[in-house]
Amino acid sequence: MMPFNSDISSSAGLEHPLRRFGSLPLAREVLDEVLSGYRRPNDKVSEWIREGALQPLRRGLYLAGPGLRTSPACLPLLANHLYGPSYVSLDFALALHGLIPEGVAEVTSVTLKPARRISNGLGRFSYHHLPLRYYGIGQQLGVDVAGLSFLIASPTKALCDRLVLSRQLPVLSRAAMRQWLLEDLRIDPELLVQLISLGEIRLCLASGFKRRQLGTLLKVIESLQQDPG
């Protein structure tokens, strides 16, 4: 495949029919509507891919090429569309919320479907299964700099998801939980006080999923919020 052509935003590209979609993910059905006047739409899609006007993300899902986008690709929004139902969570969400200091290269999400990994020209996307009774808690809309909205875990739910999906942490003592939060994840205690909701942890507990781990987390967060030092 030819490299994506950054010069497609030239004068000819200004009238390109894909420009109006900006950085929104494009399902094949949308492309079919755009190409309704073409006798051989598949050939046109292939041509756009070759010239860099269209970037494939997975079968049936695309993005306008870099030269036609009005803003950078919104990775959390793409993650929502690549495999769903899903919402961005775990390390990527923790970093986006400012809870952990490191940047995260892989876009991590949770889903009701089986676990899956997807790689494309924009990066790596991983999806981890969680049960329905627990899955629906703590989701919220995030907005990127261009105003695009995506589904993401709240800071509390992202932390709970990280805990319940960490296989090496079966049942923790309070001391071990505190160490995991402050030393392994390197979360600032002040952020745990400011951003983590005890009520939301209790909702996760009420789902009946991983109660012992979540119960220990609740007790440690309660103690930190009572005495951050």
N, C-alpha and C positions, 0 to 999 in steps of 0.2 A: 504494500500500500504506500502511495506517495505521502510524504510528510504534509501536515496541515499547512496551508498557505496563508500566512499572516497578511499578505497583500490583497486578500479578497475584499478588503474594505475600501478598495479604490473606487473611482467614480462609477464603474460598472456595477460594483457590489452594493452601492447605495440603494439600488432599486431591487436588490435580491429579495425574493418572496420570503426567505427565512429570517431576514433581519428583524422583522416585527416581533418575532418570538423571543428575541434577546437570549437570556440564559435559562429559559424555561425548558424542562425536558419535553421532548416531542415523541408521543406514541405514533406508531405506524398509521393509525387511523387519522391522525392530524395531517400527516404527510399526504395520505391519500386524498384528503379534501383539498390541500394545496395544489395537488397534481391532478385534480379532476379533469382538467382540460387536455391532459396528455394521453395519447393512445397507448404509450408504453411507460407507465410511471416507474416500474422497477428499473428500467434503464436510466431514467433521470436520477433516481436515488443513488444508483451506482456511480453516475457521473459526479454528483455532488460530493460523494464520499471521496472519490479520486482527486477532485480539485480542492478538497478541504473545506467546502461549504457546509458539510454535514459530518458530525462525529458520532460513530456508533458507540453506544454504551453497553448494550446487550441486545439479544434478538428482539426486534420490535420496539426499541427505545433509542432515541437519538438526542443530540444537542446540536444547535447551530455551531458552525466552526468558529474558532477564536476571533477571526476577523469580522464576524457578523454579530458577535455578542455585544450587548450594551453594558455588561458588567462581568466580572469574573464568575466562573462557574460556582454555584452554591453547592458544596459537597454534601451538607446535611439534607438538602432538598433532593439531590440526586439519590442519596441513600434511601430516602422514603419511597422513591419511585422504582428503584432497581429491584426491590424485593419487599413485598408487603402482604398483610399489614405489618408495619414496623415503625419504630421510633428510634432516634439516635440516643445512645446511652453509654454507660460504662466509661472507659478512659477518655474517649473523644468528648463526651458531654461534660465530664468532670473538668477537662482542660478548658472547654469553651466557657464554662461557668466560672473559671478562675480558681477552682478548688485545688488542683494539682499544678505544680510549677512547670512540668515538662510539656512540650508540644507533642502531639500524637499524630503519626503519619497515617495510620489506618483508621477509617471511619467505622466506628463500632456501633452496632444497633442491636435491639432485641426484637423478637418476632414471635407470633403465634405458630408460625410454620417451622418445619425442621431447620436446623442450623445450616448455614451456607456461607461460602466465601465467593466473592466476585471481584475480578480484576479487569480493568480496562485502561484506556489511555489517560484517564484522570486520576487513577489511584486504586487502592485496595479497600474493599468494603466487606466487613464481616457481620454476620447475623447469628444471634444466640437465642435459643428457644426458651420461653418462659410460659407457664400455664395461664389460662385465661383469667382465673380468679385473682391472680396477682398482677397480671400484665396491665390491666386498665387503670391502675392507680398512678397518679403523679405525672401525667403527661401534660405538656404545655406547648404553646406555639412560640417558636423562636423567629427572629427576623434578622436577615443579613443586612449589610450596608446598602444594598440596592433595593431593600424593601421586600425581598422574597421571603415568604413564610415557610416554615418547616416544623415537623413534629419532633419534639425532643423531650427527654426526661427532665423533670425539675432537678435541682441540685440534690435534694434528698433522695429522690427515686434513683438517680444515677448512682449514688453511693450505695443504696440498698441493692440495686442490681449488681453492682461490682462485688458486693459481699456474697450474695447468694449464688453467684456464678463462679466464685473462686473455689475450685475443687480442693486446693491445698489448705483451705481453712474450714475444716468440718464443724467443730464446735470450739469456740474460743472462751478462755477466761477473760475477765474484765481487763486484767493487765495485758494479756496478749492482744485483745481488741484495741486497746489504747495504743500499743506499740504499732499495730498494723496501720492505724489511722495516721499517727503522728510521725512515724519513722519509715514505714514501708511505702505508704502513699505520699508522705511528706505534706500532709494538709496542715495549714496553719490553724492552731486552736481557735483563734479569733474568727476565722471563717466558719468553723463548725458551729460557733455560737451564733453568728450572723445569718448563715444561709441554710442551716439544717433545721427542718421542722419536726418537732417531736410528734405532733399530731399526724403527720404523714407517715412517720415510722409506725405509729400505732395502727394506721390503716393497713399498712403492709402486713403487720402482725396479725390483724384480724382476718386476713385472707387464709390463714392457716398454713402458709407456705414458708418453710425454713424458719419456724418460730424460734427455735433455740438461738440461732445465729442473730436473728433480728432482735430478739429479746436482750441479748447481751449488748448489741449496738445501742439500743434504746437506753439502757442503764448507763453506758459510758458517755453518751451524748448528754444525758441528764446531768451527770456529775460534772462534765466539762462546762455546761452552761451555768451550773451553780457556782463553780470555782474554776474559771479558765486557766488559772495558774497551776 
